[in-house]
Amino acid sequence: MTRHYLAPLLAPRSVAFVGASRTEGSVGNKALREMLRGGFPGRVYPINPRYDEVEGLRCHASLRDLPEAVDLAVLMVGPERLEAMFGEAVSAGAGSALIFDAAYLQGADPPLHERLGAIARRAGIPVCGSNCTGFVNLESRTRGFPWPPRHDLMPGHVTLISHSGSTFGGLLRAERRLSFNLAVSPGHELGATVADYVDYALEMQSTRVIGLIIETARDPKNFAIALDKAQRRGVPIVAVKVGRSALSAELARSHSGAIAGNDVAYRAVFDRYGVHQADDIDELVATLQLFAQPRRVGRGGLAVIGDSGGERELLVDVAASTGVPFARISEQTTATLASHLHPSLRPVNPLDAYAGPRDFSAIFGACFDALLADPDTALGLIASNVLSGFPASESYIDICRRLTTRQDKPIAVASLFAGTEHGDYAVRMGELGVPVIYGAVPALKAVRHLFAHRDATWRRPSDPLGAAQLARLDRWRPRLAGGDPLDEAQALSLLGEIGIAVQPFRVASDLSGLLAAAAALGYPVVLKTAEPGLAHKTEVGGVVLGLADQAALRVAYAEMSDRLGPRVLVAAMAGRGVEMALGTIHDPQFGPLVMVAAGGTSIALFRDAQYALAPVDRPAARAMIDRLAVRPLLDGHRGAAGADLDGLADAIAQLSGLAAAFGPAISEIDVNPLLVSPEGAVALDALVLLPAASRRSGGDGNG
């Protein structure tokens, strides 16, 4: 079987520590000691011409003096020597390298880390770093990590890949609730990217969940391939994407040279491949805990038992805001609960089971057993401010120990106040396969992710355009290649080629032609300027609505042609409906995205938009529509009929197919407004921007 590209790095058979040191507290000493402390089974070679021996191992003067070409060279020298040492490692046949240093030399041109990356690419070897805190592979007992944890690392089922070295180190050193199989701080990703590490983790049988803390995808194509592989294999990925705001993105560039990327593009990518996006580290840790526990979640909702009525109300409020459903317990379960509870307590879910210390443990255990046994319970949660050593909290451990042998459903504990003294409580619960989550919000967000993963249906969107539509689009390629921007008439004609309904229109360059066009269309009409270079027609007074007759049209045309020029577009006045907006952008990392939003002037006011990777098909487009805040407007109100949702979804899908077909040849498309009524979806205005002419534009309102 072929070794994985990262095997020499993450599962080496031999390691050389270049810059090994006897000085206690130095990186050259700590990294070597940590590798040995982890029980590395391979051969270890300290390299330093100043010593004969380091940590009981024979020390060699250089890599050339070793009896073999090592799999991994750990380079622990200053930036002024890094390039030479890396070159020597490559010449000596090293299969990979690990570089902790930031690789910064003032005045270096090109920058040192770019020169090191060029060496790695020429050699074709993986490099962790530069500017990283290393990695730990608990499966291969390899620790490329110079900061010893406060506790012994126990092998587990969580993979962590973090662009934040501090978060990587903090979770590895102090978070005892998570047990990792692999944790990586990739740094500058000189010769190994996040995509490579995700792919490696997917080949590890122990991987149950992968956590990402990322600034950017430096290899977007293979990043998407790795996410697709995880989705197909059913391995959940939970991601914290930093650099979402403008300031954060700017800090990401200065932090590690990352280009943070367009946040809506990352959200679209995560949505396409089923990645669970966490807002912060607490939510990430909580979600990783739930996915790492050994029991599969079935159908149904959340069953909660606690020891406080007030905290139950808090949990219900948080569940409502996060969209977590509670199990609808049966009459039989309700009767069982009532038979155990104090008469003052209601037998409901969520359940408050505390009515004093007498027989509390027995009552609590019997009630939790009944809740877990209910057919609609998917996961059981103990909601309590657990305290290590406190009798009630300690009884929960005994209860969970019994129930994990009787029930096959997942169990978790939510300590609603994270500041209580947990001690080793979470570790002891974790040994039972019961995660202890700190905080009501992280706990219920984690449950939401768990249920979302359970309910997700993996499917690859079908192509929304047929062969005939694609053939018609091919005729437009020479026109787009010319570089001249499309006018509104051409943009609307292009939409018509893919099947999007367009409000009837004509173009005229003089009064007689205009009057003939309006007569053919029928009054009332809309008049727009069609002079080249006027994308924002409304802003220059280039749109007049509701012209009821020929006299009104003559007056409007005389004024508009005098100011802006004789070329105009006249269209039939649209009827009533909900104004929506469609659009596409071409993201430089992930390619074409399609958008649906509230239309007209609302698009800028409410910023209610959904994005997806193109192409999408009708089911995916319907899902986009359902996530919009304006979605209820499309169902009709005050007796009005509902809008044609399938027609809107088809328009989204068809536009996404157009964007996918042309790729970077079109930088943006704006269809605003798209009028959606019970009769269908009709484009009233459109703008197509080519790369040379790319600029932001709004719609022109009804017309």
Legacy VTK file of the C-alpha trace (Angstrom):
# vtk DataFile Version 3.0
C-alpha trace
ASCII
DATASET POLYDATA
POINTS 703 float
0.000 0.000 0.000
1.360 3.434 -0.971
2.294 5.659 1.952
0.351 8.865 2.264
2.142 12.009 1.121
2.241 13.192 4.749
3.406 9.909 6.272
7.102 10.945 6.425
5.997 14.020 8.382
3.216 12.714 10.607
4.238 9.075 10.985
8.033 9.098 10.449
10.262 6.094 11.015
13.244 8.304 11.821
13.629 11.898 13.012
16.601 14.274 13.128
16.557 17.291 15.471
18.773 19.910 13.855
19.777 22.319 16.613
19.248 19.861 19.468
20.365 21.346 22.753
21.221 20.429 26.334
19.977 23.802 27.559
16.875 23.178 29.618
13.935 25.293 28.486
15.262 25.853 24.963
13.210 24.789 21.956
16.079 22.527 20.905
15.807 20.666 24.197
12.049 20.696 24.788
11.130 19.418 21.329
13.539 16.483 21.614
12.411 15.618 25.129
8.737 15.754 24.158
9.323 13.357 21.252
11.018 10.916 23.599
8.398 11.389 26.321
5.662 10.473 23.860
7.208 7.050 23.281
8.248 7.578 19.660
9.011 4.072 18.321
11.447 5.099 15.578
15.049 6.283 15.473
15.972 9.717 16.865
19.111 11.632 15.872
20.152 14.850 17.664
22.173 17.144 15.348
24.558 19.724 16.811
28.356 19.923 16.271
28.779 21.311 19.821
27.724 18.110 21.595
28.624 14.430 21.644
25.390 13.508 23.405
21.972 15.056 24.091
19.350 13.457 26.345
21.297 10.208 26.366
21.444 9.967 22.583
24.555 10.194 20.421
24.692 13.647 18.824
25.863 14.036 15.213
27.592 17.031 13.666
25.307 17.285 10.615
22.617 15.490 8.656
25.285 14.211 6.269
26.842 12.211 9.118
23.721 10.142 9.782
23.593 6.450 8.873
20.340 6.976 6.942
18.219 9.583 5.225
15.625 10.496 7.847
11.902 10.768 7.231
11.600 13.989 9.244
14.066 16.811 9.863
13.058 19.168 12.689
14.886 22.435 11.966
15.445 24.394 15.184
17.914 27.041 14.021
17.649 30.811 13.685
16.208 32.456 10.572
19.654 33.388 9.256
20.545 29.670 8.998
17.166 28.227 8.017
17.577 28.346 4.240
20.978 26.661 4.337
19.812 23.997 6.817
16.682 23.257 4.812
18.780 22.918 1.659
21.105 20.547 3.503
18.128 18.479 4.712
16.841 18.137 1.154
20.323 17.199 -0.114
20.608 14.585 2.624
17.362 12.974 1.459
15.034 14.036 4.279
11.448 13.086 3.504
9.834 16.046 5.301
10.582 18.987 7.564
9.171 20.797 10.575
9.987 24.490 11.081
8.776 26.304 14.201
10.489 29.621 13.429
8.527 32.481 11.824
11.098 32.508 8.985
11.371 36.261 8.881
14.519 38.112 7.858
14.313 41.880 7.648
14.963 43.084 4.120
14.845 39.616 2.567
13.479 39.757 -0.981
11.659 37.525 -1.669
10.699 36.853 1.965
12.434 33.952 3.651
9.289 31.854 4.048
8.619 32.159 0.305
12.153 30.985 -0.482
11.696 28.023 1.860
8.399 27.226 0.147
10.127 27.219 -3.230
12.682 24.715 -1.917
9.885 22.497 -0.581
8.017 22.563 -3.901
11.131 21.724 -5.894
11.925 18.836 -3.552
8.307 17.674 -3.452
8.337 17.100 0.308
5.794 18.113 2.976
6.754 20.817 5.456
4.866 21.712 8.611
5.454 25.427 9.170
7.108 27.795 9.110
5.622 29.952 11.896
3.885 27.033 13.574
3.691 25.312 16.934
4.066 21.846 15.453
1.934 18.721 15.529
1.104 15.645 17.581
0.100 12.311 16.084
-1.070 10.112 18.949
-1.509 7.114 16.643
2.108 7.071 15.508
3.338 8.413 18.880
5.031 11.302 17.103
5.266 14.644 18.907
6.683 17.520 16.932
5.713 19.897 19.684
8.124 21.796 21.967
5.619 22.861 24.644
4.806 19.921 26.954
1.129 19.579 27.926
0.056 19.899 31.558
-1.358 16.389 31.452
-0.624 13.180 29.649
-2.141 13.112 26.177
-4.495 10.192 25.673
-5.174 8.988 22.117
-8.700 9.643 20.942
-10.870 10.407 17.944
-10.615 14.162 17.320
-8.417 15.720 14.634
-7.601 19.408 15.114
-6.031 21.608 12.420
-5.535 25.184 13.577
-4.015 28.254 11.959
-4.009 29.747 15.453
-0.933 28.367 17.173
-2.099 29.643 20.562
-5.466 27.905 20.263
-3.733 24.744 19.069
-1.378 24.844 22.046
-4.077 25.801 24.525
-6.408 22.975 23.520
-3.580 20.473 23.401
-2.064 21.483 26.723
-5.109 22.293 28.828
-8.345 20.895 27.343
-8.712 17.478 28.962
-12.241 16.956 27.634
-10.908 16.355 24.118
-8.775 13.372 23.181
-6.961 13.792 19.886
-5.670 11.332 17.367
-3.980 14.139 15.423
-3.456 17.857 16.062
-1.606 20.141 13.653
-0.533 23.781 13.585
0.231 24.174 9.839
1.682 27.695 9.970
2.656 29.024 6.549
1.889 25.630 4.928
5.148 25.669 2.986
4.893 22.101 1.768
1.671 20.735 3.268
-1.721 22.423 3.310
-4.860 22.140 5.403
-6.311 20.060 2.560
-3.462 17.551 2.921
-3.952 17.266 6.683
-7.709 16.748 6.301
-7.079 14.035 3.710
-4.579 12.322 6.031
-7.044 12.407 8.929
-9.703 10.812 6.735
-7.372 7.857 6.195
-6.993 7.352 9.976
-9.492 4.764 11.223
-9.680 6.525 14.581
-11.015 9.812 13.177
-14.591 10.513 14.223
-14.575 14.291 13.706
-12.256 16.972 12.299
-12.023 20.472 13.776
-10.686 23.377 11.724
-9.612 26.829 12.863
-8.613 28.458 9.599
-7.786 31.832 8.158
-7.869 30.714 4.536
-7.645 27.768 2.184
-4.267 28.181 0.503
-5.105 25.316 -1.860
-8.818 25.942 -2.606
-9.235 23.183 -5.183
-7.853 20.412 -2.990
-9.552 21.899 0.070
-12.904 21.412 -1.645
-11.867 17.889 -2.711
-10.978 17.014 0.897
-14.293 18.385 2.184
-16.124 16.373 -0.454
-14.252 13.241 0.622
-15.239 13.826 4.244
-18.878 14.316 3.257
-18.933 11.126 1.208
-17.410 9.168 4.108
-19.773 10.679 6.656
-16.983 12.216 8.768
-18.204 15.522 10.248
-16.040 18.628 9.957
-16.535 21.556 12.336
-14.898 24.833 11.339
-14.188 28.207 12.871
-13.407 30.505 9.947
-11.600 33.628 11.115
-11.121 36.714 8.981
-14.857 37.136 8.394
-14.966 40.864 9.065
-12.943 43.417 7.103
-10.644 44.196 10.054
-10.215 40.516 10.898
-9.327 39.732 7.284
-6.707 42.490 7.297
-5.207 41.115 10.522
-5.109 37.643 8.949
-2.958 39.004 6.130
-0.543 40.571 8.570
-0.585 37.543 10.874
0.500 34.758 8.576
0.390 35.999 5.028
-3.043 34.470 4.526
-5.566 36.015 2.202
-8.649 35.431 4.294
-11.024 35.195 1.366
-14.615 36.213 0.817
-16.705 35.156 3.811
-19.807 34.426 1.737
-17.714 32.126 -0.462
-16.538 30.126 2.547
-20.083 29.900 3.864
-21.189 28.623 0.465
-18.390 26.056 0.386
-19.193 24.879 3.911
-22.870 24.622 3.026
-22.181 22.602 -0.132
-19.996 20.062 1.684
-21.886 19.870 4.969
-19.237 21.573 7.113
-20.590 22.758 10.464
-19.515 26.369 11.018
-18.949 27.383 14.651
-18.857 31.005 15.709
-16.164 30.614 18.375
-13.875 28.161 20.135
-16.401 27.253 22.854
-18.908 26.157 20.226
-16.168 24.297 18.349
-15.045 22.366 21.444
-18.619 21.523 22.444
-19.446 20.243 18.966
-16.246 18.216 18.713
-17.127 16.613 22.062
-20.548 15.501 20.869
-19.281 14.155 17.558
-16.419 12.314 19.277
-18.633 10.408 21.734
-19.101 6.771 20.693
-22.882 6.491 20.232
-24.787 7.301 17.064
-27.688 9.718 17.289
-31.035 8.459 16.019
-34.252 10.157 15.010
-36.117 12.405 17.381
-35.342 15.362 19.598
-33.514 16.318 22.775
-34.552 14.996 26.182
-33.370 17.104 29.119
-33.323 16.384 32.823
-32.122 18.844 35.424
-32.320 19.880 39.043
-33.535 23.477 38.662
-36.754 24.974 37.353
-35.114 28.314 36.542
-32.267 26.719 34.623
-34.800 24.620 32.732
-36.467 27.830 31.583
-33.076 29.199 30.515
-32.406 26.053 28.503
-35.822 26.257 26.827
-35.120 29.866 25.824
-31.722 28.975 24.378
-33.195 25.986 22.522
-35.802 28.253 20.948
-33.160 30.699 19.731
-30.881 27.951 18.377
-33.610 25.860 16.777
-33.093 22.673 18.803
-36.235 20.483 19.000
-37.208 18.694 22.203
-38.380 15.103 22.160
-42.154 14.727 22.208
-42.406 12.117 24.931
-45.202 9.563 24.852
-48.077 9.125 27.297
-46.353 6.003 28.604
-43.170 7.948 29.343
-45.197 10.714 30.972
-46.914 8.164 33.236
-43.582 6.591 34.171
-42.142 9.991 35.090
-45.213 10.815 37.179
-44.843 7.578 39.100
-41.363 8.597 40.254
-41.628 12.366 40.671
-42.688 14.365 43.694
-46.336 15.453 43.159
-45.244 19.083 42.927
-43.231 18.414 39.747
-44.685 18.123 36.250
-43.783 15.028 34.159
-42.691 16.918 31.046
-39.651 17.301 28.807
-37.480 19.217 29.696
-37.807 17.788 33.195
-37.035 19.338 36.571
-36.511 16.271 38.775
-35.436 17.911 42.032
-37.750 18.077 45.045
-35.250 17.820 47.876
-32.325 15.526 48.714
-34.371 12.548 49.857
-34.056 9.690 47.345
-32.871 12.248 44.781
-30.389 9.943 43.055
-32.879 7.108 42.652
-35.616 9.426 41.330
-33.251 11.225 38.994
-31.852 7.965 37.606
-35.282 6.398 37.053
-36.602 9.500 35.311
-33.539 9.854 33.070
-33.834 6.170 32.162
-37.469 6.727 31.163
-36.628 9.785 29.074
-33.832 7.946 27.248
-36.106 4.978 26.541
-38.747 7.150 24.875
-38.950 6.461 21.111
-38.681 10.160 20.219
-35.531 10.776 22.273
-32.409 11.090 20.121
-30.047 12.380 22.807
-30.272 12.705 26.586
-28.853 15.788 28.318
-28.273 16.387 32.022
-28.525 20.144 32.590
-26.885 21.007 35.897
-24.086 23.137 37.292
-21.996 20.104 38.067
-19.385 20.410 40.801
-16.584 17.947 41.345
-17.082 16.263 44.719
-20.643 17.553 45.213
-22.967 14.611 46.101
-25.658 15.348 43.492
-23.091 15.838 40.737
-21.196 12.710 41.734
-24.454 10.755 41.611
-24.803 11.722 37.950
-21.606 9.811 37.206
-23.042 6.669 38.814
-26.327 7.172 36.958
-24.557 7.568 33.613
-22.391 4.534 34.309
-25.542 2.425 34.721
-27.447 3.942 31.826
-24.625 3.638 29.297
-24.842 -0.135 29.771
-28.652 -0.104 29.385
-29.145 2.500 26.650
-27.446 2.952 23.287
-28.392 6.618 22.863
-25.882 9.445 23.302
-25.750 11.110 26.714
-24.158 14.457 27.554
-23.930 16.855 30.472
-24.366 20.608 30.097
-22.869 22.529 33.002
-24.789 25.733 32.425
-22.298 27.855 34.344
-18.744 27.227 33.143
-17.164 28.822 36.218
-17.971 26.042 38.668
-15.092 23.883 39.940
-15.129 20.841 37.701
-11.760 19.378 38.628
-11.481 15.958 37.031
-15.260 15.612 36.753
-15.338 16.010 32.979
-12.499 13.510 32.575
-14.308 10.864 34.612
-17.521 11.433 32.683
-15.560 11.333 29.439
-14.261 7.877 30.312
-17.909 6.750 30.173
-18.343 8.317 26.740
-20.383 11.178 28.237
-19.078 14.644 27.306
-19.380 17.509 29.783
-20.052 20.771 27.939
-19.586 24.162 29.567
-22.379 26.653 28.940
-25.991 26.410 27.762
-25.392 28.152 24.422
-22.379 26.034 23.330
-24.196 22.879 24.448
-27.343 23.516 22.444
-25.462 24.792 19.408
-23.496 21.534 19.506
-26.740 19.551 19.678
-28.036 21.515 16.685
-24.916 20.576 14.688
-25.284 16.918 15.719
-28.907 16.823 14.593
-28.093 18.698 11.372
-25.420 16.134 10.506
-27.867 13.324 11.225
-30.550 14.882 9.035
-28.294 15.881 6.140
-28.790 14.073 2.854
-25.633 13.793 0.809
-26.320 14.530 -2.823
-24.442 16.083 -5.686
-26.529 18.788 -7.417
-27.596 17.914 -10.938
-26.717 20.197 -13.852
-29.500 22.790 -14.146
-28.898 23.465 -17.854
-29.588 21.045 -20.671
-27.514 20.433 -23.791
-29.631 22.823 -25.899
-29.225 25.657 -23.384
-25.464 25.109 -23.175
-25.218 25.096 -26.970
-27.003 28.461 -27.108
-24.598 29.850 -24.516
-21.632 28.800 -26.664
-22.718 31.382 -29.240
-22.109 34.098 -26.643
-18.486 33.204 -25.926
-16.986 35.372 -28.720
-19.104 38.296 -27.543
-17.883 37.933 -23.942
-14.293 37.471 -25.058
-14.399 40.880 -26.743
-14.278 42.570 -23.340
-16.938 45.228 -24.031
-19.635 45.289 -21.330
-23.108 44.006 -22.194
-25.939 46.517 -22.189
-29.258 45.787 -20.490
-30.902 44.448 -23.644
-28.046 42.031 -24.247
-28.022 40.990 -20.556
-31.747 40.249 -20.654
-31.327 38.348 -23.921
-28.605 36.250 -22.314
-30.964 35.356 -19.455
-33.584 34.350 -21.981
-31.144 31.892 -23.578
-31.116 29.810 -20.372
-34.870 29.878 -19.860
-35.327 32.742 -17.387
-38.512 34.654 -18.243
-37.835 38.280 -19.198
-40.332 41.147 -19.257
-41.037 41.979 -22.953
-38.911 44.903 -24.164
-37.713 46.711 -27.294
-34.745 48.999 -27.994
-35.187 52.217 -29.980
-32.924 55.070 -31.110
-35.487 57.650 -32.225
-39.015 58.757 -31.434
-40.729 56.941 -34.296
-39.068 53.662 -33.424
-39.942 54.164 -29.752
-43.623 54.834 -30.445
-43.865 51.762 -32.656
-42.210 49.622 -29.967
-44.535 50.912 -27.241
-47.596 50.270 -29.395
-46.467 46.690 -29.978
-45.834 46.124 -26.254
-49.010 47.843 -25.029
-49.376 50.603 -22.452
-48.468 51.324 -19.664
-44.732 51.095 -20.310
-41.395 51.768 -18.648
-38.771 53.929 -20.344
-35.044 53.488 -19.621
-31.927 54.978 -21.087
-29.904 52.465 -23.093
-26.870 54.643 -23.676
-23.558 52.803 -23.122
-21.758 53.200 -19.803
-24.798 54.049 -17.671
-25.092 51.036 -15.361
-26.775 53.012 -12.557
-29.678 54.348 -14.611
-31.868 55.349 -11.682
-29.160 57.559 -10.210
-28.996 59.691 -13.371
-32.745 59.903 -13.897
-32.625 57.264 -16.593
-35.789 55.359 -15.611
-39.414 56.529 -15.884
-42.172 54.174 -14.739
-45.869 53.893 -15.532
-46.135 55.849 -18.788
-49.844 55.392 -19.535
-50.098 56.617 -23.118
-48.303 57.967 -26.162
-48.445 61.574 -24.943
-46.741 60.740 -21.665
-44.131 58.673 -23.512
-43.346 61.564 -25.905
-42.733 63.978 -23.012
-40.556 61.508 -21.091
-38.491 60.633 -24.158
-37.900 64.261 -25.096
-36.519 65.049 -21.655
-34.434 61.851 -21.344
-32.955 61.908 -24.833
-31.984 65.553 -24.425
-30.050 64.804 -21.217
-28.690 61.310 -21.782
-28.927 60.492 -25.486
-31.454 59.017 -27.930
-30.943 55.277 -27.354
-33.589 53.858 -24.990
-35.191 50.624 -23.881
-38.959 50.425 -23.495
-40.637 47.571 -21.645
-44.127 46.534 -20.664
-44.982 47.658 -17.125
-44.863 44.746 -14.746
-47.725 43.599 -12.543
-47.794 42.920 -8.838
-45.493 40.508 -7.047
-42.585 40.179 -4.618
-39.367 41.824 -5.761
-36.389 39.513 -5.402
-32.793 39.814 -6.584
-30.557 37.196 -8.143
-26.866 37.502 -8.789
-23.580 35.777 -9.356
-20.001 36.606 -8.473
-16.803 34.829 -9.421
-14.784 34.181 -6.273
-11.023 34.050 -6.943
-10.612 30.990 -4.698
-13.711 28.872 -5.248
-15.169 30.065 -8.540
-18.759 31.088 -9.325
-21.315 31.718 -6.579
-25.031 32.340 -7.035
-27.087 34.624 -4.778
-30.746 35.154 -3.983
-31.894 38.101 -1.883
-34.693 40.505 -1.136
-34.898 42.678 -4.244
-35.359 46.271 -5.301
-33.933 48.752 -2.814
-34.324 46.172 -0.011
-31.168 44.344 -1.090
-28.954 47.130 0.253
-31.201 47.948 3.202
-31.725 44.505 4.737
-28.756 42.535 3.390
-30.944 39.455 3.436
-29.086 37.186 1.027
-28.123 33.547 0.598
-25.159 32.327 -1.445
-24.241 28.925 -2.853
-21.517 27.437 -4.998
-22.633 27.221 -8.605
-24.189 25.257 -10.070
-27.210 24.445 -7.909
-30.326 22.532 -8.876
-33.935 23.189 -7.906
-33.845 21.409 -4.475
-30.701 23.297 -3.474
-32.212 26.558 -4.725
-35.387 25.920 -2.703
-33.218 25.456 0.388
-31.604 28.844 -0.280
-35.028 30.475 -0.535
-36.205 28.869 2.698
-33.290 30.399 4.618
-34.202 33.975 3.652
-35.766 36.256 6.250
-38.232 37.468 3.579
-39.363 33.918 2.889
-42.829 34.438 4.509
-43.615 37.198 1.980
-43.484 34.620 -0.794
-46.314 32.628 0.795
-48.768 35.466 0.259
-50.497 37.545 2.908
-53.844 39.296 3.449
-55.533 36.858 1.132
-52.988 37.153 -1.698
-51.905 33.997 -3.468
-48.439 32.667 -2.782
-45.581 33.233 -5.200
-44.328 30.556 -7.583
-41.487 29.148 -5.465
-40.567 26.523 -8.041
-40.327 29.261 -10.682
-38.013 31.273 -8.429
-35.932 28.178 -7.661
-35.642 27.384 -11.373
-34.430 30.924 -12.080
-31.766 30.596 -9.368
-30.674 27.239 -10.747
-30.581 28.453 -14.354
-28.555 31.534 -13.440
-26.128 29.355 -11.474
-25.718 27.144 -14.537
-24.887 30.193 -16.643
-22.245 31.299 -14.098
-20.741 27.818 -14.000
-20.693 27.561 -17.792
-18.788 30.831 -18.294
-16.618 30.735 -15.159
-14.217 33.680 -14.903
-15.378 35.099 -18.261
-18.199 36.799 -16.296
-17.271 38.517 -13.058
-20.776 39.479 -11.888
-24.429 39.244 -12.860
-27.170 41.289 -11.194
-30.834 40.524 -11.842
-32.721 43.099 -9.793
-35.595 43.090 -9.550
-36.838 39.624 -10.386
-40.600 39.866 -9.922
-42.062 36.699 -8.387
-45.815 36.213 -8.495
-48.230 33.267 -8.624
-47.673 33.238 -12.413
-43.900 32.792 -12.212
-40.621 34.692 -11.931
-39.778 37.432 -14.462
-36.539 39.401 -14.800
-37.222 43.134 -15.076
-33.623 44.363 -15.175
-30.207 42.768 -15.586
-26.566 43.728 -15.565
-23.667 41.538 -16.734
-20.153 42.640 -15.828
-17.048 41.268 -17.503
-13.707 41.118 -15.679
-12.345 44.309 -17.257
-15.482 46.250 -16.354
-16.272 44.703 -12.955
-17.938 47.072 -10.576
-20.773 46.938 -8.050
-24.232 47.908 -9.230
-27.741 47.997 -7.826
-30.989 47.389 -9.662
-33.218 50.031 -11.173
-36.500 49.136 -9.509
-39.596 47.972 -11.349
-38.945 47.960 -15.060
LINES 1 704
703 0 1 2 3 4 5 6 7 8 9 10 11 12 13 14 15 16 17 18 19 20 21 22 23 24 25 26 27 28 29 30 31 32 33 34 35 36 37 38 39 40 41 42 43 44 45 46 47 48 49 50 51 52 53 54 55 56 57 58 59 60 61 62 63 64 65 66 67 68 69 70 71 72 73 74 75 76 77 78 79 80 81 82 83 84 85 86 87 88 89 90 91 92 93 94 95 96 97 98 99 100 101 102 103 104 105 106 107 108 109 110 111 112 113 114 115 116 117 118 119 120 121 122 123 124 125 126 127 128 129 130 131 132 133 134 135 136 137 138 139 140 141 142 143 144 145 146 147 148 149 150 151 152 153 154 155 156 157 158 159 160 161 162 163 164 165 166 167 168 169 170 171 172 173 174 175 176 177 178 179 180 181 182 183 184 185 186 187 188 189 190 191 192 193 194 195 196 197 198 199 200 201 202 203 204 205 206 207 208 209 210 211 212 213 214 215 216 217 218 219 220 221 222 223 224 225 226 227 228 229 230 231 232 233 234 235 236 237 238 239 240 241 242 243 244 245 246 247 248 249 250 251 252 253 254 255 256 257 258 259 260 261 262 263 264 265 266 267 268 269 270 271 272 273 274 275 276 277 278 279 280 281 282 283 284 285 286 287 288 289 290 291 292 293 294 295 296 297 298 299 300 301 302 303 304 305 306 307 308 309 310 311 312 313 314 315 316 317 318 319 320 321 322 323 324 325 326 327 328 329 330 331 332 333 334 335 336 337 338 339 340 341 342 343 344 345 346 347 348 349 350 351 352 353 354 355 356 357 358 359 360 361 362 363 364 365 366 367 368 369 370 371 372 373 374 375 376 377 378 379 380 381 382 383 384 385 386 387 388 389 390 391 392 393 394 395 396 397 398 399 400 401 402 403 404 405 406 407 408 409 410 411 412 413 414 415 416 417 418 419 420 421 422 423 424 425 426 427 428 429 430 431 432 433 434 435 436 437 438 439 440 441 442 443 444 445 446 447 448 449 450 451 452 453 454 455 456 457 458 459 460 461 462 463 464 465 466 467 468 469 470 471 472 473 474 475 476 477 478 479 480 481 482 483 484 485 486 487 488 489 490 491 492 493 494 495 496 497 498 499 500 501 502 503 504 505 506 507 508 509 510 511 512 513 514 515 516 517 518 519 520 521 522 523 524 525 526 527 528 529 530 531 532 533 534 535 536 537 538 539 540 541 542 543 544 545 546 547 548 549 550 551 552 553 554 555 556 557 558 559 560 561 562 563 564 565 566 567 568 569 570 571 572 573 574 575 576 577 578 579 580 581 582 583 584 585 586 587 588 589 590 591 592 593 594 595 596 597 598 599 600 601 602 603 604 605 606 607 608 609 610 611 612 613 614 615 616 617 618 619 620 621 622 623 624 625 626 627 628 629 630 631 632 633 634 635 636 637 638 639 640 641 642 643 644 645 646 647 648 649 650 651 652 653 654 655 656 657 658 659 660 661 662 663 664 665 666 667 668 669 670 671 672 673 674 675 676 677 678 679 680 681 682 683 684 685 686 687 688 689 690 691 692 693 694 695 696 697 698 699 700 701 702
